[in-house]
Amino acid sequence: MSELRQRFYIENCPVRGEVVHLEKVLQTILAQRDYPQAIQILLGEMLSATALLASTLKIKGRISLQIQAAGTFKWAMAECNHLGQIRASADYEEDPRFIEAEDSSTVFKALVSPVLFINIEPEFGERYQGIVPIEHDTLAGCLMQYYDLSAQIPTKIRLASTAQHSGGLLIQLLPRISEEEQQLVDDDLWPRLTMLTDTLKPAELTDLEATEILYRLYNEEDVRLPEVEQLSFGCTCSKERCANALVQIGVEAVRETLEFQNPITMDCQFCSTRYTFTAEEAFGLFGQHLS
């Protein structure tokens, strides 16, 4: 089962969907830091959600979900690109509420002045950022509200995670363009599918194979399954990116940093890779040389 994304369609209906399952890649990402249980669960849900949303895009590039807040929880980000490479990280302060929580709603209830962003970054073209109101105590609830109000595409999303497994399911009712398409659609189809989707239990979503989930939910529908897509851990960090970050803060800030940290070290928050810049390398970025 491991890391996969299974697309599905219902024959002769404007309905599409995805099922995502993560295991080893989730454990790899969570091992980068000693996250408390509630944040482990939230990151697992964000990873599955990002992989689901990425499958709806028809572009080369990446999509990310980002939560920013004040209080003990600072931010979290999950990202997936068109190659199925995912990564995630979070920053927070110690909070006893995060340790024993059984689901991610504990984190949502602890958020202070939170904002949820959906960022779409094509390889070519302009970047798009959507702001999602956090008016629910689950990530799935917030994303469904976004699709209903902003994208105006009826969407049902289910997410579940533990520290070992994460899963997600997305199903959408696509616009019916032609009169012929409208005549083919059963008026009871979407209410029936959403009702069936609501019966899915969190343990089923994290533990069962995609084909088993789809059979249990929609065995009376004519479901079509394209080839499974593989997901993997992938980080876009590099020494070049770190060098660009130093250039952006300016030579004087670099000079001050070198007074107490020489060489300059920069750690990737996603994969823990460490990049170092000697004073000569750092000043060389600005065309300067040590005397």
Secondary structure, DSSP 8 states (H G I E B T S, - for coil): --SEEEEEEETTSSEEEEEEEESHHHHHHHTTTT--HHHHHHHHHHHHHHHHHHTT--SSEEEEEEEEEETTEEEEEEEEETT-EEEEEEEE---GGGTS-SSTHHHHHH-EEEEEEEEEEESSS--EEEEE---SSSHHHHHHHHIIIII---EEEEEEE-SS-EEEEEEEE----SHHHHHHS-TTHHHHHHHHHTT--HHHHHHS-HHHHHHHHHTTS-EE----EE-EE-----HHHHHHHHHHH-HHHHHHHHHHSSSEEEE-TTT--EEEE-HHHHHHTTT----
